Amino acid sequence: MAHADAPFDAFERKWLEAHPEQIVVALFVAPAQRRTASAFGSLVHELELCCFAIREPEVAAAKLEWWRQELLGASAGTARHPITQTLFAAPQVRAIAPSRWSELTAGAMAQLEAPPAPSFAALCGALASFYRPVAALEAALLGVVYNEANSQLWIGSHLRRAAAGMEFAPERSVAVPLDLLARHGVTRADLGRGGAAARAALREHTARVGELLAQALRADAGPGLGVRVRARLDLERAERAARAADPAAALRRRHPWRTLWLAWREARRTAGGW
């Protein structure tokens, strides 16, 4: 069995390297749910890399088109990729209408065509075209009612990672609105070079990200455990960054023991799934 799982495990490792808190979260997830949770997380991660990490839009578009066809094929029982083979082994995944997977890839494709956002609200609105289908699919897999706050948790966590310059292509790594840049007199490229104005802009931006996450955590109807733990960690990082002399370093800092405690607390708080 270990040999059969090896191809999927390579993609799972990529996801866990980007989201190491999920290694701890898995300790609190029922064994029967872990593989499905990992497969869904790995799928979203691969789509995120297409949306935000590939420099050439035409290459990203070709990869997303491949994923669109693969997910439709998987819905019809002909999964070819290790991620979809693992994900669609779960009965609740096979029960989801093919149109739901098409909405997911369409939302991902929309990220390639999104213009620079004039405001924080516009930035979140553009990201919602991808993360709303992500959150809705997650709710369907968990058998819970979708809540708009669930997608805001995904958006806030994405913005924290993007602001930290983690994973994504340098020229696209800091998703910030144009009015913020104008207010501080900096360019997107300046944010990666440091300087007083750039640090002030990043502190303001991370304060807004923290507010988004805090509001969503107060309102959520119980998304997956992994999303809640990640969002609480990202909220703490964003709040620290908003006060830090070096906000970029605060965004990247990891606290393994804090992750363990949050995962335990969230697991006790609710009996909801992954």
Sequence and secondary structure as in RCSB ss.txt:
>XXXX:A:sequence
MAHADAPFDAFERKWLEAHPEQIVVALFVAPAQRRTASAFGSLVHELELCCFAIREPEVAAAKLEWWRQELLGAS
AGTARHPITQTLFAAPQVRAIAPSRWSELTAGAMAQLEAPPAPSFAALCGALASFYRPVAALEAALLGVVYNEAN
SQLWIGSHLRRAAAGMEFAPERSVAVPLDLLARHGVTRADLGRGGAAARAALREHTARVGELLAQALRADAGPGL
GVRVRARLDLERAERAARAADPAAALRRRHPWRTLWLAWREARRTAGGW
>XXXX:A:secstr
 HHHHHHHHHHHHHHHHH THHHHHGGGS HHHHHHHHHHHHHHHHHHHHHHT S HHHHHHHHHHHHHHHHHHH
TT   SHHHHHHTTSHHHHTS HHHHHHHHHHHHHHHH    SSHHHHHHHHHHHHHHHHHHHHHHHT    HHH
HHHHHHHHHHHHHTT SS GGGS    HHHHHHHT  HHHHTT  HHHHHHHHHHHHHHHHHHHHHHHH     H
HHHHHHHHHHHHHHHHHH SSHHHHHH   HHHHHHHHHHHHHH     
